[in-house]
């Protein structure tokens, strides 16, 4: 799943940057907000030729970058590959790709580390064979392995790491016991197991932080695209303006709504 996501992200990056570089007409026209046909002021022939005036919609730019960071910037720039707005779009999109790859990588490594520390505990911690784990009534009351739930296993793997009283279940107890910096009994096996768990927690923490950064990137990119489009197209809403006359004759008021 993570590899498929990586491929989709890279394809999106190539598609968007390619569109920006080569100015794909149909995509550009579909994503531009057409205001109206205005007379060309430099039309000296008086033939009534018209030119298309279009401005980016702030709403569309916001939604596009909220969905895919950077896309709204490309749209707001008019798909200009050399503009600073497009450069910001590339930055947002690149961060999106890197963020998802880092999220998947750290998450997968974290779950692999969980498999590793569970296997280590299963091989080196034995409560039934260890005489220090009295009372017997407690041992006999534990459910059989095939009847235990995932919550039982999670509690077990957590307890043998956190609770000092379960140190005697490790295979190197009591021959290799030493006093840790915290002033409690420790064995090399238990210390190694604790390190494996710390590594897993660090990896999952990094994964969560990257996910938060990805969400933040969507939000920042969306608002950046929105205000950039407002600057480009004078914002959304109703407008009333006086049009320049054609060939110096006449004139008109224009009433338009941009959305």
VOPADREN-728069 format. One record per residue (C-alpha): residue number from 0; residue in three letters; z, y, x. Coordinates in steps of 0.25 Angstrom, whole numbers, plus 5000, padded with zeros to 4 digits. Layout:
// residues N
<atom><pos>NUM</pos><code>ALA</code><zz>Z</zz><yy>Y</yy><xx>X</xx></atom>
...
// end
This chain:
// residues 259
<atom><pos>0</pos><code>UNK</code><zz>5000</zz><yy>5000</yy><xx>5000</xx></atom>
<atom><pos>1</pos><code>UNK</code><zz>5004</zz><yy>5010</yy><xx>5011</xx></atom>
<atom><pos>2</pos><code>UNK</code><zz>4990</zz><yy>5007</yy><xx>5018</xx></atom>
<atom><pos>3</pos><code>UNK</code><zz>4983</zz><yy>5009</yy><xx>5006</xx></atom>
<atom><pos>4</pos><code>UNK</code><zz>4990</zz><yy>5022</yy><xx>5004</xx></atom>
<atom><pos>5</pos><code>UNK</code><zz>4987</zz><yy>5027</yy><xx>5018</xx></atom>
<atom><pos>6</pos><code>UNK</code><zz>4972</zz><yy>5024</yy><xx>5016</xx></atom>
<atom><pos>7</pos><code>UNK</code><zz>4972</zz><yy>5031</yy><xx>5003</xx></atom>
<atom><pos>8</pos><code>UNK</code><zz>4978</zz><yy>5043</yy><xx>5009</xx></atom>
<atom><pos>9</pos><code>UNK</code><zz>4968</zz><yy>5043</yy><xx>5021</xx></atom>
<atom><pos>10</pos><code>UNK</code><zz>4956</zz><yy>5042</yy><xx>5011</xx></atom>
<atom><pos>11</pos><code>UNK</code><zz>4962</zz><yy>5054</yy><xx>5003</xx></atom>
<atom><pos>12</pos><code>UNK</code><zz>4963</zz><yy>5062</yy><xx>5016</xx></atom>
<atom><pos>13</pos><code>UNK</code><zz>4949</zz><yy>5059</yy><xx>5020</xx></atom>
<atom><pos>14</pos><code>UNK</code><zz>4943</zz><yy>5062</yy><xx>5006</xx></atom>
<atom><pos>15</pos><code>UNK</code><zz>4950</zz><yy>5075</yy><xx>5005</xx></atom>
<atom><pos>16</pos><code>UNK</code><zz>4947</zz><yy>5080</yy><xx>5019</xx></atom>
<atom><pos>17</pos><code>UNK</code><zz>4933</zz><yy>5075</yy><xx>5018</xx></atom>
<atom><pos>18</pos><code>UNK</code><zz>4932</zz><yy>5083</yy><xx>5005</xx></atom>
<atom><pos>19</pos><code>UNK</code><zz>4937</zz><yy>5095</yy><xx>5011</xx></atom>
<atom><pos>20</pos><code>UNK</code><zz>4928</zz><yy>5094</yy><xx>5023</xx></atom>
<atom><pos>21</pos><code>UNK</code><zz>4915</zz><yy>5091</yy><xx>5016</xx></atom>
<atom><pos>22</pos><code>UNK</code><zz>4917</zz><yy>5099</yy><xx>5003</xx></atom>
<atom><pos>23</pos><code>UNK</code><zz>4914</zz><yy>5088</yy><xx>4993</xx></atom>
<atom><pos>24</pos><code>UNK</code><zz>4908</zz><yy>5096</yy><xx>4981</xx></atom>
<atom><pos>25</pos><code>UNK</code><zz>4912</zz><yy>5088</yy><xx>4969</xx></atom>
<atom><pos>26</pos><code>UNK</code><zz>4927</zz><yy>5087</yy><xx>4973</xx></atom>
<atom><pos>27</pos><code>UNK</code><zz>4927</zz><yy>5101</yy><xx>4976</xx></atom>
<atom><pos>28</pos><code>UNK</code><zz>4921</zz><yy>5106</yy><xx>4963</xx></atom>
<atom><pos>29</pos><code>UNK</code><zz>4930</zz><yy>5096</yy><xx>4955</xx></atom>
<atom><pos>30</pos><code>UNK</code><zz>4942</zz><yy>5102</yy><xx>4961</xx></atom>
<atom><pos>31</pos><code>UNK</code><zz>4939</zz><yy>5117</yy><xx>4960</xx></atom>
<atom><pos>32</pos><code>UNK</code><zz>4943</zz><yy>5126</yy><xx>4949</xx></atom>
<atom><pos>33</pos><code>UNK</code><zz>4931</zz><yy>5133</yy><xx>4943</xx></atom>
<atom><pos>34</pos><code>UNK</code><zz>4934</zz><yy>5147</yy><xx>4938</xx></atom>
<atom><pos>35</pos><code>UNK</code><zz>4921</zz><yy>5152</yy><xx>4933</xx></atom>
<atom><pos>36</pos><code>UNK</code><zz>4906</zz><yy>5156</yy><xx>4936</xx></atom>
<atom><pos>37</pos><code>UNK</code><zz>4906</zz><yy>5171</yy><xx>4942</xx></atom>
<atom><pos>38</pos><code>UNK</code><zz>4894</zz><yy>5179</yy><xx>4945</xx></atom>
<atom><pos>39</pos><code>UNK</code><zz>4891</zz><yy>5180</yy><xx>4960</xx></atom>
<atom><pos>40</pos><code>UNK</code><zz>4894</zz><yy>5194</yy><xx>4965</xx></atom>
<atom><pos>41</pos><code>UNK</code><zz>4883</zz><yy>5193</yy><xx>4975</xx></atom>
<atom><pos>42</pos><code>UNK</code><zz>4872</zz><yy>5189</yy><xx>4966</xx></atom>
<atom><pos>43</pos><code>UNK</code><zz>4863</zz><yy>5200</yy><xx>4968</xx></atom>
<atom><pos>44</pos><code>UNK</code><zz>4852</zz><yy>5194</yy><xx>4960</xx></atom>
<atom><pos>45</pos><code>UNK</code><zz>4859</zz><yy>5195</yy><xx>4947</xx></atom>
<atom><pos>46</pos><code>UNK</code><zz>4854</zz><yy>5181</yy><xx>4943</xx></atom>
<atom><pos>47</pos><code>UNK</code><zz>4868</zz><yy>5178</yy><xx>4938</xx></atom>
<atom><pos>48</pos><code>UNK</code><zz>4871</zz><yy>5167</yy><xx>4948</xx></atom>
<atom><pos>49</pos><code>UNK</code><zz>4885</zz><yy>5162</yy><xx>4948</xx></atom>
<atom><pos>50</pos><code>UNK</code><zz>4895</zz><yy>5157</yy><xx>4958</xx></atom>
<atom><pos>51</pos><code>UNK</code><zz>4906</zz><yy>5147</yy><xx>4956</xx></atom>
<atom><pos>52</pos><code>UNK</code><zz>4920</zz><yy>5153</yy><xx>4958</xx></atom>
<atom><pos>53</pos><code>UNK</code><zz>4931</zz><yy>5142</yy><xx>4960</xx></atom>
<atom><pos>54</pos><code>UNK</code><zz>4945</zz><yy>5142</yy><xx>4964</xx></atom>
<atom><pos>55</pos><code>UNK</code><zz>4955</zz><yy>5131</yy><xx>4966</xx></atom>
<atom><pos>56</pos><code>UNK</code><zz>4965</zz><yy>5128</yy><xx>4955</xx></atom>
<atom><pos>57</pos><code>UNK</code><zz>4979</zz><yy>5129</yy><xx>4960</xx></atom>
<atom><pos>58</pos><code>UNK</code><zz>4983</zz><yy>5119</yy><xx>4950</xx></atom>
<atom><pos>59</pos><code>UNK</code><zz>4973</zz><yy>5109</yy><xx>4955</xx></atom>
<atom><pos>60</pos><code>UNK</code><zz>4976</zz><yy>5112</yy><xx>4969</xx></atom>
<atom><pos>61</pos><code>UNK</code><zz>4991</zz><yy>5109</yy><xx>4967</xx></atom>
<atom><pos>62</pos><code>UNK</code><zz>4988</zz><yy>5096</yy><xx>4960</xx></atom>
<atom><pos>63</pos><code>UNK</code><zz>4978</zz><yy>5091</yy><xx>4970</xx></atom>
<atom><pos>64</pos><code>UNK</code><zz>4988</zz><yy>5093</yy><xx>4982</xx></atom>
<atom><pos>65</pos><code>UNK</code><zz>5000</zz><yy>5088</yy><xx>4974</xx></atom>
<atom><pos>66</pos><code>UNK</code><zz>4992</zz><yy>5075</yy><xx>4972</xx></atom>
<atom><pos>67</pos><code>UNK</code><zz>4985</zz><yy>5075</yy><xx>4986</xx></atom>
<atom><pos>68</pos><code>UNK</code><zz>4991</zz><yy>5085</yy><xx>4996</xx></atom>
<atom><pos>69</pos><code>UNK</code><zz>4980</zz><yy>5093</yy><xx>5002</xx></atom>
<atom><pos>70</pos><code>UNK</code><zz>4970</zz><yy>5091</yy><xx>4991</xx></atom>
<atom><pos>71</pos><code>UNK</code><zz>4974</zz><yy>5104</yy><xx>4984</xx></atom>
<atom><pos>72</pos><code>UNK</code><zz>4972</zz><yy>5112</yy><xx>4997</xx></atom>
<atom><pos>73</pos><code>UNK</code><zz>4958</zz><yy>5107</yy><xx>4999</xx></atom>
<atom><pos>74</pos><code>UNK</code><zz>4955</zz><yy>5110</yy><xx>4985</xx></atom>
<atom><pos>75</pos><code>UNK</code><zz>4961</zz><yy>5124</yy><xx>4986</xx></atom>
<atom><pos>76</pos><code>UNK</code><zz>4953</zz><yy>5127</yy><xx>4999</xx></atom>
<atom><pos>77</pos><code>UNK</code><zz>4940</zz><yy>5124</yy><xx>4992</xx></atom>
<atom><pos>78</pos><code>UNK</code><zz>4939</zz><yy>5112</yy><xx>5000</xx></atom>
<atom><pos>79</pos><code>UNK</code><zz>4937</zz><yy>5120</yy><xx>5013</xx></atom>
<atom><pos>80</pos><code>UNK</code><zz>4939</zz><yy>5111</yy><xx>5024</xx></atom>
<atom><pos>81</pos><code>UNK</code><zz>4943</zz><yy>5122</yy><xx>5034</xx></atom>
<atom><pos>82</pos><code>UNK</code><zz>4952</zz><yy>5130</yy><xx>5026</xx></atom>
<atom><pos>83</pos><code>UNK</code><zz>4967</zz><yy>5131</yy><xx>5029</xx></atom>
<atom><pos>84</pos><code>UNK</code><zz>4970</zz><yy>5126</yy><xx>5015</xx></atom>
<atom><pos>85</pos><code>UNK</code><zz>4962</zz><yy>5113</yy><xx>5017</xx></atom>
<atom><pos>86</pos><code>UNK</code><zz>4969</zz><yy>5111</yy><xx>5031</xx></atom>
<atom><pos>87</pos><code>UNK</code><zz>4982</zz><yy>5112</yy><xx>5023</xx></atom>
<atom><pos>88</pos><code>UNK</code><zz>4977</zz><yy>5101</yy><xx>5013</xx></atom>
<atom><pos>89</pos><code>UNK</code><zz>4973</zz><yy>5092</yy><xx>5025</xx></atom>
<atom><pos>90</pos><code>UNK</code><zz>4988</zz><yy>5094</yy><xx>5030</xx></atom>
<atom><pos>91</pos><code>UNK</code><zz>4994</zz><yy>5090</yy><xx>5017</xx></atom>
<atom><pos>92</pos><code>UNK</code><zz>4985</zz><yy>5078</yy><xx>5015</xx></atom>
<atom><pos>93</pos><code>UNK</code><zz>4987</zz><yy>5073</yy><xx>5029</xx></atom>
<atom><pos>94</pos><code>UNK</code><zz>5002</zz><yy>5074</yy><xx>5027</xx></atom>
<atom><pos>95</pos><code>UNK</code><zz>5001</zz><yy>5066</yy><xx>5014</xx></atom>
<atom><pos>96</pos><code>UNK</code><zz>4993</zz><yy>5055</yy><xx>5022</xx></atom>
<atom><pos>97</pos><code>UNK</code><zz>5004</zz><yy>5055</yy><xx>5033</xx></atom>
<atom><pos>98</pos><code>UNK</code><zz>5015</zz><yy>5056</yy><xx>5023</xx></atom>
<atom><pos>99</pos><code>UNK</code><zz>5011</zz><yy>5044</yy><xx>5016</xx></atom>
<atom><pos>100</pos><code>UNK</code><zz>5008</zz><yy>5036</yy><xx>5028</xx></atom>
<atom><pos>101</pos><code>UNK</code><zz>5022</zz><yy>5039</yy><xx>5034</xx></atom>
<atom><pos>102</pos><code>UNK</code><zz>5028</zz><yy>5036</yy><xx>5021</xx></atom>
<atom><pos>103</pos><code>UNK</code><zz>5022</zz><yy>5022</yy><xx>5020</xx></atom>
<atom><pos>104</pos><code>UNK</code><zz>5024</zz><yy>5019</yy><xx>5034</xx></atom>
<atom><pos>105</pos><code>UNK</code><zz>5039</zz><yy>5022</yy><xx>5034</xx></atom>
<atom><pos>106</pos><code>UNK</code><zz>5041</zz><yy>5016</yy><xx>5021</xx></atom>
<atom><pos>107</pos><code>UNK</code><zz>5034</zz><yy>5003</yy><xx>5025</xx></atom>
<atom><pos>108</pos><code>UNK</code><zz>5042</zz><yy>5003</yy><xx>5039</xx></atom>
<atom><pos>109</pos><code>UNK</code><zz>5055</zz><yy>5005</yy><xx>5031</xx></atom>
<atom><pos>110</pos><code>UNK</code><zz>5053</zz><yy>4993</yy><xx>5022</xx></atom>
<atom><pos>111</pos><code>UNK</code><zz>5048</zz><yy>4984</yy><xx>5034</xx></atom>
<atom><pos>112</pos><code>UNK</code><zz>5061</zz><yy>4988</yy><xx>5041</xx></atom>
<atom><pos>113</pos><code>UNK</code><zz>5069</zz><yy>4984</yy><xx>5028</xx></atom>
<atom><pos>114</pos><code>UNK</code><zz>5062</zz><yy>4970</yy><xx>5030</xx></atom>
<atom><pos>115</pos><code>UNK</code><zz>5066</zz><yy>4970</yy><xx>5044</xx></atom>
<atom><pos>116</pos><code>UNK</code><zz>5081</zz><yy>4973</yy><xx>5042</xx></atom>
<atom><pos>117</pos><code>UNK</code><zz>5082</zz><yy>4963</yy><xx>5031</xx></atom>
<atom><pos>118</pos><code>UNK</code><zz>5077</zz><yy>4952</yy><xx>5039</xx></atom>
<atom><pos>119</pos><code>UNK</code><zz>5086</zz><yy>4956</yy><xx>5050</xx></atom>
<atom><pos>120</pos><code>UNK</code><zz>5098</zz><yy>4955</yy><xx>5041</xx></atom>
<atom><pos>121</pos><code>UNK</code><zz>5094</zz><yy>4942</yy><xx>5035</xx></atom>
<atom><pos>122</pos><code>UNK</code><zz>5093</zz><yy>4936</yy><xx>5049</xx></atom>
<atom><pos>123</pos><code>UNK</code><zz>5105</zz><yy>4942</yy><xx>5055</xx></atom>
<atom><pos>124</pos><code>UNK</code><zz>5116</zz><yy>4944</yy><xx>5044</xx></atom>
<atom><pos>125</pos><code>UNK</code><zz>5122</zz><yy>4932</yy><xx>5037</xx></atom>
<atom><pos>126</pos><code>UNK</code><zz>5134</zz><yy>4933</yy><xx>5028</xx></atom>
<atom><pos>127</pos><code>UNK</code><zz>5136</zz><yy>4919</yy><xx>5023</xx></atom>
<atom><pos>128</pos><code>UNK</code><zz>5137</zz><yy>4913</yy><xx>5037</xx></atom>
<atom><pos>129</pos><code>UNK</code><zz>5146</zz><yy>4924</yy><xx>5042</xx></atom>
<atom><pos>130</pos><code>UNK</code><zz>5161</zz><yy>4921</yy><xx>5041</xx></atom>
<atom><pos>131</pos><code>UNK</code><zz>5165</zz><yy>4936</yy><xx>5041</xx></atom>
<atom><pos>132</pos><code>UNK</code><zz>5159</zz><yy>4938</yy><xx>5028</xx></atom>
<atom><pos>133</pos><code>UNK</code><zz>5171</zz><yy>4934</yy><xx>5019</xx></atom>
<atom><pos>134</pos><code>UNK</code><zz>5175</zz><yy>4934</yy><xx>5008</xx></atom>
<atom><pos>135</pos><code>UNK</code><zz>5168</zz><yy>4921</yy><xx>5004</xx></atom>
<atom><pos>136</pos><code>UNK</code><zz>5168</zz><yy>4924</yy><xx>4990</xx></atom>
<atom><pos>137</pos><code>UNK</code><zz>5160</zz><yy>4937</yy><xx>4993</xx></atom>
<atom><pos>138</pos><code>UNK</code><zz>5149</zz><yy>4928</yy><xx>5000</xx></atom>
<atom><pos>139</pos><code>UNK</code><zz>5149</zz><yy>4918</yy><xx>4989</xx></atom>
<atom><pos>140</pos><code>UNK</code><zz>5147</zz><yy>4929</yy><xx>4978</xx></atom>
<atom><pos>141</pos><code>UNK</code><zz>5134</zz><yy>4934</yy><xx>4984</xx></atom>
<atom><pos>142</pos><code>UNK</code><zz>5122</zz><yy>4930</yy><xx>4977</xx></atom>
<atom><pos>143</pos><code>UNK</code><zz>5112</zz><yy>4920</yy><xx>4983</xx></atom>
<atom><pos>144</pos><code>UNK</code><zz>5100</zz><yy>4927</yy><xx>4991</xx></atom>
<atom><pos>145</pos><code>UNK</code><zz>5090</zz><yy>4923</yy><xx>4980</xx></atom>
<atom><pos>146</pos><code>UNK</code><zz>5098</zz><yy>4930</yy><xx>4969</xx></atom>
<atom><pos>147</pos><code>UNK</code><zz>5100</zz><yy>4943</yy><xx>4976</xx></atom>
<atom><pos>148</pos><code>UNK</code><zz>5093</zz><yy>4955</yy><xx>4972</xx></atom>
<atom><pos>149</pos><code>UNK</code><zz>5086</zz><yy>4966</yy><xx>4981</xx></atom>
<atom><pos>150</pos><code>UNK</code><zz>5098</zz><yy>4975</yy><xx>4979</xx></atom>
<atom><pos>151</pos><code>UNK</code><zz>5108</zz><yy>4964</yy><xx>4984</xx></atom>
<atom><pos>152</pos><code>UNK</code><zz>5099</zz><yy>4963</yy><xx>4997</xx></atom>
<atom><pos>153</pos><code>UNK</code><zz>5099</zz><yy>4978</yy><xx>4999</xx></atom>
<atom><pos>154</pos><code>UNK</code><zz>5114</zz><yy>4979</yy><xx>4998</xx></atom>
<atom><pos>155</pos><code>UNK</code><zz>5115</zz><yy>4967</yy><xx>5007</xx></atom>
<atom><pos>156</pos><code>UNK</code><zz>5106</zz><yy>4973</yy><xx>5018</xx></atom>
<atom><pos>157</pos><code>UNK</code><zz>5113</zz><yy>4987</yy><xx>5016</xx></atom>
<atom><pos>158</pos><code>UNK</code><zz>5127</zz><yy>4981</yy><xx>5017</xx></atom>
<atom><pos>159</pos><code>UNK</code><zz>5125</zz><yy>4973</yy><xx>5030</xx></atom>
<atom><pos>160</pos><code>UNK</code><zz>5120</zz><yy>4986</yy><xx>5036</xx></atom>
<atom><pos>161</pos><code>UNK</code><zz>5131</zz><yy>4996</yy><xx>5030</xx></atom>
<atom><pos>162</pos><code>UNK</code><zz>5144</zz><yy>4988</yy><xx>5028</xx></atom>
<atom><pos>163</pos><code>UNK</code><zz>5151</zz><yy>4985</yy><xx>5041</xx></atom>
<atom><pos>164</pos><code>UNK</code><zz>5158</zz><yy>4973</yy><xx>5034</xx></atom>
<atom><pos>165</pos><code>UNK</code><zz>5145</zz><yy>4965</yy><xx>5034</xx></atom>
<atom><pos>166</pos><code>UNK</code><zz>5143</zz><yy>4966</yy><xx>5049</xx></atom>
<atom><pos>167</pos><code>UNK</code><zz>5149</zz><yy>4952</yy><xx>5051</xx></atom>
<atom><pos>168</pos><code>UNK</code><zz>5136</zz><yy>4946</yy><xx>5044</xx></atom>
<atom><pos>169</pos><code>UNK</code><zz>5128</zz><yy>4949</yy><xx>5056</xx></atom>
<atom><pos>170</pos><code>UNK</code><zz>5125</zz><yy>4938</yy><xx>5065</xx></atom>
<atom><pos>171</pos><code>UNK</code><zz>5130</zz><yy>4945</yy><xx>5078</xx></atom>
<atom><pos>172</pos><code>UNK</code><zz>5144</zz><yy>4947</yy><xx>5071</xx></atom>
<atom><pos>173</pos><code>UNK</code><zz>5154</zz><yy>4947</yy><xx>5077</xx></atom>
<atom><pos>174</pos><code>UNK</code><zz>5149</zz><yy>4944</yy><xx>5091</xx></atom>
<atom><pos>175</pos><code>UNK</code><zz>5141</zz><yy>4957</yy><xx>5093</xx></atom>
<atom><pos>176</pos><code>UNK</code><zz>5150</zz><yy>4967</yy><xx>5086</xx></atom>
<atom><pos>177</pos><code>UNK</code><zz>5151</zz><yy>4981</yy><xx>5091</xx></atom>
<atom><pos>178</pos><code>UNK</code><zz>5157</zz><yy>4994</yy><xx>5086</xx></atom>
<atom><pos>179</pos><code>UNK</code><zz>5146</zz><yy>5004</yy><xx>5082</xx></atom>
<atom><pos>180</pos><code>UNK</code><zz>5147</zz><yy>5019</yy><xx>5083</xx></atom>
<atom><pos>181</pos><code>UNK</code><zz>5152</zz><yy>5020</yy><xx>5069</xx></atom>
<atom><pos>182</pos><code>UNK</code><zz>5164</zz><yy>5011</yy><xx>5073</xx></atom>
<atom><pos>183</pos><code>UNK</code><zz>5160</zz><yy>4999</yy><xx>5065</xx></atom>
<atom><pos>184</pos><code>UNK</code><zz>5157</zz><yy>4985</yy><xx>5069</xx></atom>
<atom><pos>185</pos><code>UNK</code><zz>5142</zz><yy>4982</yy><xx>5072</xx></atom>
<atom><pos>186</pos><code>UNK</code><zz>5133</zz><yy>4971</yy><xx>5077</xx></atom>
<atom><pos>187</pos><code>UNK</code><zz>5119</zz><yy>4972</yy><xx>5084</xx></atom>
<atom><pos>188</pos><code>UNK</code><zz>5113</zz><yy>4966</yy><xx>5072</xx></atom>
<atom><pos>189</pos><code>UNK</code><zz>5119</zz><yy>4975</yy><xx>5062</xx></atom>
<atom><pos>190</pos><code>UNK</code><zz>5116</zz><yy>4987</yy><xx>5070</xx></atom>
<atom><pos>191</pos><code>UNK</code><zz>5101</zz><yy>4982</yy><xx>5071</xx></atom>
<atom><pos>192</pos><code>UNK</code><zz>5101</zz><yy>4980</yy><xx>5056</xx></atom>
<atom><pos>193</pos><code>UNK</code><zz>5106</zz><yy>4994</yy><xx>5054</xx></atom>
<atom><pos>194</pos><code>UNK</code><zz>5096</zz><yy>5000</yy><xx>5062</xx></atom>
<atom><pos>195</pos><code>UNK</code><zz>5085</zz><yy>4993</yy><xx>5055</xx></atom>
<atom><pos>196</pos><code>UNK</code><zz>5090</zz><yy>4998</yy><xx>5042</xx></atom>
<atom><pos>197</pos><code>UNK</code><zz>5091</zz><yy>5012</yy><xx>5048</xx></atom>
<atom><pos>198</pos><code>UNK</code><zz>5077</zz><yy>5011</yy><xx>5052</xx></atom>
<atom><pos>199</pos><code>UNK</code><zz>5072</zz><yy>5007</yy><xx>5038</xx></atom>
<atom><pos>200</pos><code>UNK</code><zz>5080</zz><yy>5019</yy><xx>5032</xx></atom>
<atom><pos>201</pos><code>UNK</code><zz>5074</zz><yy>5028</yy><xx>5041</xx></atom>
<atom><pos>202</pos><code>UNK</code><zz>5060</zz><yy>5023</yy><xx>5038</xx></atom>
<atom><pos>203</pos><code>UNK</code><zz>5062</zz><yy>5024</yy><xx>5023</xx></atom>
<atom><pos>204</pos><code>UNK</code><zz>5068</zz><yy>5038</yy><xx>5024</xx></atom>
<atom><pos>205</pos><code>UNK</code><zz>5055</zz><yy>5043</yy><xx>5032</xx></atom>
<atom><pos>206</pos><code>UNK</code><zz>5047</zz><yy>5037</yy><xx>5021</xx></atom>
<atom><pos>207</pos><code>UNK</code><zz>5054</zz><yy>5044</yy><xx>5010</xx></atom>
<atom><pos>208</pos><code>UNK</code><zz>5053</zz><yy>5057</yy><xx>5018</xx></atom>
<atom><pos>209</pos><code>UNK</code><zz>5038</zz><yy>5056</yy><xx>5020</xx></atom>
<atom><pos>210</pos><code>UNK</code><zz>5037</zz><yy>5053</yy><xx>5005</xx></atom>
<atom><pos>211</pos><code>UNK</code><zz>5045</zz><yy>5066</yy><xx>5002</xx></atom>
<atom><pos>212</pos><code>UNK</code><zz>5036</zz><yy>5073</yy><xx>5012</xx></atom>
<atom><pos>213</pos><code>UNK</code><zz>5023</zz><yy>5068</yy><xx>5005</xx></atom>
<atom><pos>214</pos><code>UNK</code><zz>5028</zz><yy>5073</yy><xx>4991</xx></atom>
<atom><pos>215</pos><code>UNK</code><zz>5032</zz><yy>5087</yy><xx>4998</xx></atom>
<atom><pos>216</pos><code>UNK</code><zz>5018</zz><yy>5087</yy><xx>5004</xx></atom>
<atom><pos>217</pos><code>UNK</code><zz>5012</zz><yy>5086</yy><xx>4990</xx></atom>
<atom><pos>218</pos><code>UNK</code><zz>5020</zz><yy>5097</yy><xx>4984</xx></atom>
<atom><pos>219</pos><code>UNK</code><zz>5017</zz><yy>5107</yy><xx>4996</xx></atom>
<atom><pos>220</pos><code>UNK</code><zz>5003</zz><yy>5104</yy><xx>4996</xx></atom>
<atom><pos>221</pos><code>UNK</code><zz>5002</zz><yy>5106</yy><xx>4981</xx></atom>
<atom><pos>222</pos><code>UNK</code><zz>5008</zz><yy>5119</yy><xx>4981</xx></atom>
<atom><pos>223</pos><code>UNK</code><zz>5000</zz><yy>5123</yy><xx>4993</xx></atom>
<atom><pos>224</pos><code>UNK</code><zz>4987</zz><yy>5120</yy><xx>4986</xx></atom>
<atom><pos>225</pos><code>UNK</code><zz>4992</zz><yy>5127</yy><xx>4973</xx></atom>
<atom><pos>226</pos><code>UNK</code><zz>4995</zz><yy>5140</yy><xx>4980</xx></atom>
<atom><pos>227</pos><code>UNK</code><zz>4983</zz><yy>5139</yy><xx>4989</xx></atom>
<atom><pos>228</pos><code>UNK</code><zz>4974</zz><yy>5137</yy><xx>4977</xx></atom>
<atom><pos>229</pos><code>UNK</code><zz>4981</zz><yy>5149</yy><xx>4970</xx></atom>
<atom><pos>230</pos><code>UNK</code><zz>4977</zz><yy>5158</yy><xx>4982</xx></atom>
<atom><pos>231</pos><code>UNK</code><zz>4963</zz><yy>5153</yy><xx>4982</xx></atom>
<atom><pos>232</pos><code>UNK</code><zz>4961</zz><yy>5155</yy><xx>4967</xx></atom>
<atom><pos>233</pos><code>UNK</code><zz>4971</zz><yy>5165</yy><xx>4963</xx></atom>
<atom><pos>234</pos><code>UNK</code><zz>4979</zz><yy>5155</yy><xx>4955</xx></atom>
<atom><pos>235</pos><code>UNK</code><zz>4978</zz><yy>5149</yy><xx>4942</xx></atom>
<atom><pos>236</pos><code>UNK</code><zz>4978</zz><yy>5156</yy><xx>4928</xx></atom>
<atom><pos>237</pos><code>UNK</code><zz>4971</zz><yy>5166</yy><xx>4920</xx></atom>
<atom><pos>238</pos><code>UNK</code><zz>4963</zz><yy>5177</yy><xx>4927</xx></atom>
<atom><pos>239</pos><code>UNK</code><zz>4955</zz><yy>5189</yy><xx>4922</xx></atom>
<atom><pos>240</pos><code>UNK</code><zz>4946</zz><yy>5196</yy><xx>4932</xx></atom>
<atom><pos>241</pos><code>UNK</code><zz>4934</zz><yy>5206</yy><xx>4932</xx></atom>
<atom><pos>242</pos><code>UNK</code><zz>4921</zz><yy>5200</yy><xx>4938</xx></atom>
<atom><pos>243</pos><code>UNK</code><zz>4912</zz><yy>5207</yy><xx>4947</xx></atom>
<atom><pos>244</pos><code>UNK</code><zz>4899</zz><yy>5211</yy><xx>4940</xx></atom>
<atom><pos>245</pos><code>UNK</code><zz>4886</zz><yy>5205</yy><xx>4943</xx></atom>
<atom><pos>246</pos><code>UNK</code><zz>4876</zz><yy>5215</yy><xx>4950</xx></atom>
<atom><pos>247</pos><code>UNK</code><zz>4886</zz><yy>5226</yy><xx>4947</xx></atom>
<atom><pos>248</pos><code>UNK</code><zz>4884</zz><yy>5225</yy><xx>4932</xx></atom>
<atom><pos>249</pos><code>UNK</code><zz>4894</zz><yy>5221</yy><xx>4922</xx></atom>
<atom><pos>250</pos><code>UNK</code><zz>4907</zz><yy>5213</yy><xx>4924</xx></atom>
<atom><pos>251</pos><code>UNK</code><zz>4916</zz><yy>5204</yy><xx>4917</xx></atom>
<atom><pos>252</pos><code>UNK</code><zz>4931</zz><yy>5199</yy><xx>4916</xx></atom>
<atom><pos>253</pos><code>UNK</code><zz>4933</zz><yy>5185</yy><xx>4919</xx></atom>
<atom><pos>254</pos><code>UNK</code><zz>4945</zz><yy>5177</yy><xx>4913</xx></atom>
<atom><pos>255</pos><code>UNK</code><zz>4947</zz><yy>5164</yy><xx>4920</xx></atom>
<atom><pos>256</pos><code>UNK</code><zz>4958</zz><yy>5153</yy><xx>4921</xx></atom>
<atom><pos>257</pos><code>UNK</code><zz>4959</zz><yy>5145</yy><xx>4933</xx></atom>
<atom><pos>258</pos><code>UNK</code><zz>4966</zz><yy>5131</yy><xx>4932</xx></atom>
// end
